[in-house]
Amino acid sequence: MKQPSALPRPEYPRPQWVRQDWINLNGPWQFEIDHGKSGKERGYQESGHDLSGTITVPFCPESKLSGVEYKDFMAAVWYKREFSVPDGWTNGKILLHFGAVDYETEVWVNGISVGKHRGGYSSFSFDITSAVSPGTNVVTVYAEDDVRSGRQPRGKQSGRFYSHGCDYTRTTGIWQTVWLEQVSESYLSDMKLVPDPDNKCAHLEVQISGNAAGGTLNASAFFEGNPAGNVSAVVSGPSVKLTLPLSEIHLWEVGNARLYDLKLSLHHEGQERDTVESYFGLRTVRLDGMAFRINGKSVFQRLVLDQGFYPEGVYTAPSDEDLRKDIEISMGLGFNGARLHEKMFEPRFLYWADRLGYLVWGEHANWGLDITTTESLASFLPEWLEGMERDFNHPALIGWCPFNETWDQDGTKQHNDVLCIVYEVTKRLDPTRPVIDTSGNFHVMTDIFDLHDYDQNPLTFRARYEAMKTGGEVYNTFPDRQKYEGQPYFISEYGGIWWNPDQKDEKSWGYGDRPVSEEEFIERYEGLTNALLDHPMMFGFCYTQLYDVEQEVNGLYTYDRQAKFNPEVIRRINSRPAAIEEMDSSKSLA
């Protein structure tokens, strides 16, 4: 169904699970801030109750693009708009989808509550069929948000009135696309795909909602438009497992994203009930000694920290092209991937990573959540699992990192069981990817031992890792809190060099002393980066960061995505061969 061209973010928001029949609900909505959380008592959820303001969805009210730009704390917010159901949507079910709403959400259609959701980053949907009427309908959305409560993940959203340090403008309420979709009474609801290039196939587990027993599920693969595999299975319950053999093998590789198109069709009682279009990449990921292997080859991860913030949209990119541009900027600097930092990025970003051959690590926005007791699992784990299930099939995603820098809370240490439980559950849901329990500190149970090191002196930075080369002591930033046990090792945050001569704001912030010249910056950058590239036991690095965000001015680009340095200079430094890659090549030649 063609969408109006003036619609903000008009593209289909879920590129790995595409249906043709859908309606984008982005654009103008009624809007009202509810500081006292009293709107329900005042009947805001009723269809006839208009709200006092307007907002442009999917942009948060803190953003310029929303038309609101209210930057103070908002205890709760309300949204309301009308929609009409097409005449052809008379059979089956109507689903209402939300890309993300921060944080606790309740939704009404024509004054009837259709569901609740908790979590500011994961996607969710409700079956609204029974609440919809012919003609005009009204959808109302209510969201509560309290980043200062300690009971919800907030990521890099500031817990103070002003942005400060490495915490930035908050996001409240809807911040990803809202859309409607029609499905049959029985329909395809989810899929988990595990690529298996060594056996020339892909393994699928497809979830089916409704009763389709006795029906048939068909999966067809295509490569560059040509048939590449087909398989069918009889449906006997809500889950169908099948193996899709492939007649052609094309590997998904860094910078060379060969992708297969995938079509799933559900047939029941002689009729086609549902069709979904998707895609997948064939690639393997495994740890081998100190090496990180993709398709069996040691690939040094030249990562950059990406915060996922935008000057006019805050958490939401102004356009789909902006998502792609961030990846292209990074690749132009010689990076081959990113840590998607303290935020579950939207599926469209992962789509472009898949299309461009760009490695990403999936994280949650754990900052702000008090994990000193196991009670925090109730706020963390359900949303983390929703995010994992949503993003599982992306070939670009090569590892999970649920937590980042789990610092003490008012002198109380993290509850180690929280990290252990989340690690173990993550591994059970996805045994195909490595898991870092908490990036930087404090490790408890992890596949990879990573550190954050912001030493600005290339000589002392290099020296602390020298002993490790010859079997000596392995550098550990917090030996009293975490123990190295022989895992693969890398520096997942370094640099953060403070540089933006044009930003004179006294609130500007970065790591270490500012270089006095561009030449000094490049010399420092090259010295720090070479120390990691030259180390035969390092499988990667992650530089802080890709672009400035508000007062944090340690990006290689400015916040509005203007290059601070000649990109080719940074690219030359990043792209030179790494020691661990050269060792692998030497073994192959031998």
N, C-alpha and C positions, 0 to 999 in steps of 0.2 A: 504494500500500500504506500503510495507516494506521500511524502510529508511536505507541508508548506516550507518554502525555501527560507522564509524569515525566522523560522523556529530556531531557538538557541539549542545547540548540540543536537542536530536533527538525525545523526547517524544511529543505526541500530546499536544499542548499548551492550549487547551480549554476543560478541562475534563468534563464539564457539558453540552457540545454541540458537540458531537463527530460524525464525518462522516468518513467512511472508505477510501474514495477516496480523497487523499490529497498529496501534495508534500512540503516537508520542504525545505525552501530556505536559511537556515543557512549555514555558512561556509565562504569560501573566496569570497569577493567582491572587486572590484576596489574602491578606496577611495581617497578623496582629501579634504583638508581644504580650505575654501574660506573666508579668513579674510576680504576681501573687499566686500563680497556679490555681486560679479560681474560675477559669473559663468553663469547665464542665458544669459547675454550679450555676453559671450564668447562661447555660444553654448554647454555647458556641458550636457544639456538635450538631445542633439541629439544622436542617436544610434551610430554613427560613431566616437564620441568623447571619447577617452579613458582617464581615470583618471590616475594620476601619481603614486599613491600608492595602497596598499592593506590593508584590514582589515578583521578580523574574526567576522562575525555577529553570535550571537546577542550581542556581548560585545562592550561597548562604547569605543571610541578612547582613553579615559583617562586610561583605564584598561590595566593591563598586558596581560590578555587573548586575547585582541583584536589584539595584535601584534604591536600596535601603541604607546601607553603610552605617549601621548602628554597631559601635565597637564595644559597648559596655557588656557586662554579663547579662544574660537573658535566662531566667529560670525556666521558661517554657515559651513556645511559639505555636501559633495556629496558622494553618493554610486551608484555603477553600477554593474550589472551582467547579464549574459545570462541565459535563461531557455528555455526548450522545453516542449511543451504540448503533453501528451500521445495521441496516435492515437485514443483511445476510447473517448477522450474528444471533440467530434465533435458536440454533441447536447447540448442544454441548455446554461448555463452561466458559466463563470470562474471568481471566486472571488479571489482577492489578499488581504490577511489579515496581519495586523501589531499588535503585542501585545502591543507595546508602542514605540513611537519615541518622543524625547525631542528636540524641542518644536513645532515649526510651520513647517508643512510638505507639500511638493508637490511631486507628483509621476507621472512619465511618463512611458509609455510602447511603445517602438518603436518610441520614439519622440513625442508621443501624450499624452497630459496631461489627466490623468484619475481621478484626484481629489486632494483636499487639506484637511488638518486637523489641528486644533489647540488644543494643550494640550499634556503635556509630560508624562502623566500617564495612560490615558484611551486607550482602544483598538479601532481600526477602520478598515474598509475594503472598497474596491472599486470594482465595476463591471468593469472588463477590457476586456470583451468579444469582443467588437467592435474594440479594439486596437490590439488584438492578431492575429498573422499570423501563417500558417502552418510552421513547422520547428523551427528554432532558433529565439527567441525573446530577447529583451533587456529591462530590467527594470532599471529605474534611480530614485533615491530618493534624495531629497534636504531637509535639515532641518536647520532652523535658531533657535538660542538659545541665550538669553540674560538674565541671572539670576540677573543682576544688574539693570534692567529696572524698577522694581517695578510694572510691568504690567503682570507678570506671576508667578504662584506658583512654588517655587524652592525647598521647603522642607529643608533638611539638606545639600544641596549643598552650598559650600562656596561662598560667594560674594566677597571674597578677593583672591589674587593670591594663598596664602597658606591656607591649612586647619587650623582652629583655634577653640579653645573652643569646642562647640558641633556642629560645622559645618565641613563638610568633603569634600572629593574629589568630583568634579562635574561629571555629566553625560550629554553628548551631543549626539544627534542623536539616532540611533536605539539601544535599549537595551532589547528588548524581541523578541521572535521568529517571523520570517516572513514566511508565507506559502501560497500556492495556494490550491484551492478547486474547484471541479466541482459540480454544482447543476443544477436542471432542470429549465425550464422557470418559473415554479411556485415551490416555495420551502419554507420550514420552516425557518423563519428568527430569531425568538426570542421566549422566553417563560418566564412567571412569574408564580411561583408556591407558593401557600400558604398552608402549612401543617395544618390539622385540625384533630388531633388525637381524640378529644372528640366526634366528629361525624364520626369517622372511615373513613376518606377520605382525599383527597388532592384536592385543587381547582387550576385549570390551566387556564391561558389565553395565547394562542399561537398566535403569529403573522405570517402571511403568505405573502410572496412577490410574485407578479404576480397574474394572474387570475386563481383561483382554484374553483370558484363558482360552486356549484353543486357536488363538490367532497366530500370526507370523510376524517376526521382526526381520527385516532385511537391512544389511549394511553393505554399502558399495563405496569403494575407494577410487579416486581418480588422480592422475598426476599430469599436470599441464593439460587438462581436459580429456585425457585418454583413460579408458577403463584400466584399473590396476588391481582389482580384486573385488570379490563379492562373496557374501555368505548369508545364509538364512537360518533361523532357528524358530522352533515352535514355542509359543509363550505358554508357560504353565503356572506362572505366578507373577508377583510384583517385581521380580528381578530376573534378567536374562543374561547369561554369560555365553559368549561366543568368541571364537578366534577367527580373525579376518586374514586369510592368506594373501600375500602380495606378489604379483607377477614381476614387479620392478622394484628394485631397492635403491632408494636415493636418500642419503643421510642428511639430517639437519645438522649443520655445522656453524660455528661462530663466523659471522660475516657472510655466510652462504646458506640462506634459509630455504632449503628445498622442502616444500610443504605439500602434503596430499590433501585434497578435498574429500570430505566424507558426507555421505547422504544416508540417513536413517529413515526407514519407513515402517510404520506399524499398520498391519492389515488385520481386520477382525470381521467375521461374518460376511466375507466377500467384499468388504469395502476398505478403502484406505482411510484410516482414522487419524493419522498424524504423520507429518514429514518434517524432519529437522535437518538443516544443513550445518556442517561443522568442518573442521580441518584438524590435521595432526602432523607431527614431525617425528621421524625415526631417529632416535638418538639414545645412547646409553650414558649413564653417569655412575662412576664408582671411584672410591678412594683406593689407592695402591701404594702402600708405604707412605712416603711424603707427597706423592703426586696426586693431583686431581685429574682424573681421566674422563674425557668426553669422547665417546666412540673408540675407546681404547687408547687414545692419544693424550699425552700429558699437555694440558692447556693452562698456561699461566694466566690467572685471572687478573686482568688490568681493570680493576673496578673503580668506580667513583661513587661518592655518596650523593644520592638524589633525594631531596626532601619532599618533592611533590607539592611545591607552593607556587602561586602565580600572583603577580602584583594586583591584578584586577579581579581575579576569581578566587583567591586564597587557596582552598583545597581543590578547586575545580578549574580545569584548564578551559580557557575561553572557547577553544575549538579542538576538534579532533586533530587538526594539523599541528596544533601546539604540542600535543602529546608526541607526535612523530618527530617534531623539530627537536625536542629535548634529547631524544635518542640520537638523532643525526648530529647534533652538536657534540655529544659525548663521543661518538665514534670518530668524528672529525678531529678530536683531540688525541686519538689513539687509544681510548678505552674500549674494552670489548664487553663491558657489562656494568652493572650498578647494584649497590645495596639500596633497595627501596625502603627508605629509612623512616622508622617510627610511624608507619602508615601502611594500611592495605591500599595499594593503588587500584584504580578502577580497571576493569577488564579491557577497556580500549587501549590502555598503555601496554598491557601484557600482549595484546594482539599485535601492536606495532613491534614490540620486542621479538615476538615470534616471526614476524614478516621480515625483519631486518637482520636476524641472526645475532641477537644481543642478549647476553646472559643477565639474569636477575636473581636475586635472593629475596624470598618472601618473608616479610616481617609483620609483626603486629605493633600497635601503638601503645606499648605497655606503660610508658611514663605516665605518672599520675595515679596509677593503681597501686594501692598499698598491698604488697605481697609478703608482709611479715606474718601472716596467718594463712592457713589453708582455706579460709573463707573466701579469699580472693579468686579461687578457682571457679566459683559460681559466676563471677563477672568476666572472667577471662576465657575459660575453656570453650563454652558453647560458641562464642563468636569466632574464636580461633579455628574451630573445626568447620564452621560455616565458610570461612575464608579459604581454608585448605580445600574443601570440597569444590568450591567455586573455581579455584585456580589450578587444580590438580593436573589438568590436561595440557597446560601450556608447555611446549618443549623448551622455551627460553628459561623457564624457572628451573634452576638446577640445585636448589637447597632451601631449607627452612630455617628461620631464626626467630622463634617466638618472642624472645626477650632481648633487650638491649640495656647494658649498663644498669644492673639491678642494685642501685645504691641503697645504703641503709636509710631507714625512715625514722627521723628523730632519735637516732642512736640505736634503733632496733634493727637487727640483721634480717635479711631475707629468710623466709622459711624454705629450707632446701627441698623439702618435699614438694613444694609448688613447682619448682623447676624440674625435678625428677619426674613427677606425674605428667607434666606437659610434654617433656621429652619422650617419655615412653608411649603416650597416647599418639603423639605425632608420628613416631616410628611405626606404630601399629597401623595407622591409617595410610601411611606412605612409606613402605620399606625400600622404595626405589631411589630416594634422595637422602643425602646426608643432612643431619640436624645439628645446629649449634644451639646449645641450651640458652645462653645469654651472651650476646656479643660483648667482648671486652672484659667483663667481670660481672658476677663472681661465678666461675664455672663450677658445676656440680657433677653433671653427667652429660658428656658431649662427644660427638664424632670428630670434631675439629677443635683445636685449641687456638683461639684467636686473641690478639691483644690490641689495645688502642694505645698509641704512643705518639705524643705530640711534641717530642723533643725537636727543637728547631735547629740544632747544630748537627750538620751531616756527619761530622767526625765522631762525636759521642754516640749519635744514633747508630752508626755502623758498628762501632766498637762493642756495644752491648750484645750483639748477636754473633760475634766472631767465634766464641768458644763452642757454640752449637755446631759449627762446621766440622769440627774434629772430635765430636763425641763428648764435648765438655758440657758444663752447666747450661741449661736452657733458660733464657731470660724469661722471668715471670714478674709482672708488675705487682702482683699481690700474693707473694708466696705463703703468707699466713692465712689466706682465705681460699686459695685454689691450688690444685696440684696438677702439674703436667705429667701425663701418663703415656707419652709416646705417640700421641695423635698427630696427624698432619697439622701444619702450623702456618699461620699467616698473620700479617698486620692488617686488620680490617678497618682501622682508622689511623691516618697519619697526616702530617702536613698542616692543613688548616691555616695556611700562611695568610696573615692579615695584610690585605692590599686593596685599597681603593682610594687613591689620592683625591678623587673628585667628591668623595663623601666626607664632609667635614663635621657631621653630626657627632656631638660628644658621646652619644650613646653607641656609636659604632664599636663593634666587637670582633675579635679574632684571636687566634692562638699566638702566644709568644710576642716577641718584639717585631714591630713593623720593619720590613726592609726599607732602606733609604732610597732605593732606585729599582727600576724594572730589571736591570742587570743583576742586582743582588737577589731579587726574587727568583729569577731563572736559575741562578747558580745554586741557591738553596733547594729549589724544587728538584733540580737534576741530582744534586748530591744525596738527598733523602731517597729519591726514587731509585737511583742506581744501587744504593745499599741493599735494597730489597730484590731488585732484578738480579744482582750478582750473587745472591745467596742460594746455594744449591739445595737447601732444605725448606725454602719458602715456595709455596705454590701460588701465591698471589699477593696483591695489595689492594687497598681501597683508600683513595685520596679524598680528603675533606676539603672542598666539595665542588660540585659542578658549577653552581651559580650562587651569588649572594642571595640571602633572604632577609629583607628588611634591614635590621641593624647588624646582622652578621655578614661581614664583608670579607670572607675568605674564599669566595668562589673564583673559578677561572673565568667565568662570565659574570656580568652584572645581573641584577635581579630582572631587568627587562631584556635579558639575553643578548647583551652586546659583549663581544670579545674584549677582554682586558689585555691580552697578549696575542702575538701572532700564533694562531692555532697550529701552524706547521712546526713551530719550535717545540711546543708541548707534545705534539704528535711524535716528533723525532725521539724525544726522551722516552716516552711511554712505549714506543713500538719496537725498541731494540730487543733482540732475543734475550730470554731469561735463562739463567744457569740451569734451572731444573728442566727446561725444554731442551736445551742443548745436550744435557746428559741423556735424555730420552732418545734424542736423535742419534747420539753416538752408539747407544746400545742397539738401536735398530740396524745401523750400518754394520756393527760387529756380527 
